[in-house]
Amino acid sequence: MRIVIFLAALLTLACGILQQQQLGVLRKASTICLECIGIG
């Protein structure tokens, strides 16, 4: 079961990278992080 979940995670990660979405995800993550600590 763990292997299936791991392979599904790798597949979705690869799909996101192929669609050039890593910068958008990083931007959203940093915005959320800055909001959590009260800067953004």
PAVEX-351500 format. One record per residue (C-alpha): residue number from 1; x, y, z. Coordinates in Angstrom, 3 decimals. Each point is the difference from the previous one (the first is absolute). Layout:
<rs>
{r NUM {X Y Z}}
...
</rs>
This chain:
<rs>
{r 1 {0.000 0.000 0.000}}
{r 2 {2.841 2.394 0.836}}
{r 3 {1.615 -0.641 -3.361}}
{r 4 {-3.231 0.834 -1.828}}
{r 5 {-0.334 3.303 1.867}}
{r 6 {3.674 0.789 -0.634}}
{r 7 {-0.350 -0.698 -3.725}}
{r 8 {-3.150 2.123 -0.191}}
{r 9 {1.861 2.859 1.683}}
{r 10 {2.889 -0.316 -2.457}}
{r 11 {-2.417 -0.036 -2.916}}
{r 12 {-1.785 3.167 1.101}}
{r 13 {3.339 1.680 0.729}}
{r 14 {1.268 -0.863 -3.473}}
{r 15 {-3.205 1.269 -1.615}}
{r 16 {0.316 3.317 1.811}}
{r 17 {3.617 0.400 -1.044}}
{r 18 {-0.799 -0.833 -3.620}}
{r 19 {-2.699 2.696 0.007}}
{r 20 {2.471 2.574 1.410}}
{r 21 {-2.098 0.576 3.127}}
{r 22 {2.793 -0.128 2.588}}
{r 23 {0.448 3.792 0.076}}
{r 24 {-3.701 0.603 0.607}}
{r 25 {-0.049 -2.502 2.836}}
{r 26 {3.117 1.538 1.556}}
{r 27 {-1.519 3.485 -0.247}}
{r 28 {-3.220 -1.132 1.701}}
{r 29 {1.897 -1.850 2.720}}
{r 30 {2.191 2.990 0.816}}
{r 31 {-3.037 2.298 0.111}}
{r 32 {-1.782 -2.310 2.408}}
{r 33 {3.137 -0.270 2.163}}
{r 34 {0.393 3.763 0.154}}
{r 35 {-3.666 0.389 0.942}}
{r 36 {0.439 -2.506 2.821}}
{r 37 {2.783 1.988 1.615}}
{r 38 {-1.788 3.297 -0.545}}
{r 39 {2.196 1.656 -2.630}}
{r 40 {-2.128 -0.467 -3.121}}
</rs>
